[in-house]
Amino acid sequence: MQVAPQYKLNLVAGYPVLTSALDTIDTSTYFFGASVDADIISDAWDISTYFIQQHNERTLDRQAVGAEVRYFTPGKSALALIDYDLYFAQLNTFLALASWTFENELTLNTTIDIRNSPTITTSNALIGQTASDIPALLNSYSKNEIKQLAQDRTADSKSYTMSLTLPVNERIQLGAEMTVSSLSATPASAGVEATPSSGNDTYYTVDMTLGDLFMKDDFSIITLRQSDTSTAQTNTVILNTRLPISRALRINPRLRADSSTYKRDNTRERSYNPAVRINYRWKKRYNFEAEFGWEHSGHEITSSLTDTQRSYYLDIGYRMDL
């Protein structure tokens, strides 16, 4: 609804659907809200603010305000999203993304993602309880106690990512990425056990994308990755190639190798997974796919004993486009 040349009003109401497997819509939970899109700075900026409220039966489930700011000019873009819950008086989500492409085509991307996990609602109090809905939970706890239980079941999730991509020439592109993430602890309450903090999990990735390596129009990616988490340090190598044998036939061989050292007992595990996927398109409507792979892993139990496992798999399928 255009309420003024620079302002547009949007209204929303309905029933949240958490899974498509439901045969009927649960009308006991409903929401309503409004947002305003504003074009008041320049063509490069878009701003939207909103209010949303959700009820579970007769209990306030979520009440939040937020804003989304977008910026775009050639070579530069940014997006920031903030969601603040009024009922729980805490920040629910802060998301910021930015991309900057320099004159030499080097592209820098950054992401900051700070949020509640899961999104804080009164319904979070049901996690770990035998009660199936909030009215049933009210038979055992007061509204204030339920509000506290919802906060107890909600962790803080933080993730920071920075990546670089650089086209070397028409055939080669280099990339690098670093991510640091964490999940906070949650306390024990109402019969639900506490969960520990994950600490800082760190991931490093370097990759090279190659074109026309084996034949015209083929596509290959070489990826080196290291992850350092609270449970293990893992080094990974991935080789992935797509070969266009013809307009209808594509072959995708790939290899993944992992080497992990577990921090709880300093044991090691190595695994290898070569695989080949074949895709054949017939008469533009029919797609036939087949994938064959081999998995080999060895887990070091002691310095002289290793548990080795091997397995093979074959998947065959087809898709018809109507």
C-alpha positions, 0 to 999 in steps of 0.5 A: 500500500503506497501511503506516500511517494517515499513510503510503502506500507505492508501488512501481514497476518496468518498461521506459521507452518513449521513443516509441510508434513502437516495435513491441517493448519494449526490455528492456535498459533497466529501472527500479525505484523506490518512493515514500512519500506522507505526510499528517503536517502538515495537510489543506492539505499533501501530501508525497511522497518517492521513490527511482528507479534505472534501468539500461541493459544492465548499466550504472547509468543513473540513480539519484535521490531526490526529493520533491514538496510540495503546498500548497492552501487557497482562493485559495492553492496551491503545489508544489515538486519536487526531484530529486537524482541520487546517481550524478552527485551533482548537482541534476537538477530543481528546480521551484516553482510558486505561485498567490495570488488576492487579494480583488479577484480579482487572481491572481499566479502564479510559476514557477521551473524549474531543471533539467538538459537533458536529464535527466542519465543515463549514456545522455546520453554517446551523444549525438553518438556513432556507438555505439548503446548503452552496451556499444558505447561501453565498447569505446572509453571507460572507465566514468568517461570515459563518466560525464564524457561524459554530464555534458558533453552535459547543459546547465543550463536555467533559467526564471523566470516571473511572471504577473498576471491581473485580471478587470475585469468579466464581459466583460473580463480583463487579463493580463501575464507576464514570462519569463526563460530561459537554457541553459548552454554545453556543452564539446567532447569525444569528437568532439562540438562545444561548444555556446554559452550562449544567454544570457538570453532575455526574453519580455514578454506583455500580453493582454486577453480580451473576451467578447460583443464582436461577438455573444453568447458570442463570445470574443476575445483581443488579445495584445502580445508582445516577445521579446529573445533572443540572436539577435533582438528580436521584437514580436508582435501577435495578434488571435484571435476565436471567433464562435459563429454557431450551436450547430453552426457556429463561425468563428475569424478571427485575425491575427498580425503580427511585426516582428523585428530580427536582432542579427547584422547588424541587418537586419529582417523583418516578417511577417503571417499572417491566417487563418480557421478554420471548425468545423462539428459535425454530429449530435454525432459528426462535426466538419468543420474548414477553415482558410484562411490567407495568409502574407506576409514581407519580410526586409530584405537591405540598406537598398534590397533586401528579399526578399519571400515570399507563400504561401497554405494551405488545410487541410480535415479531419474527425473522427468520435467513436465 
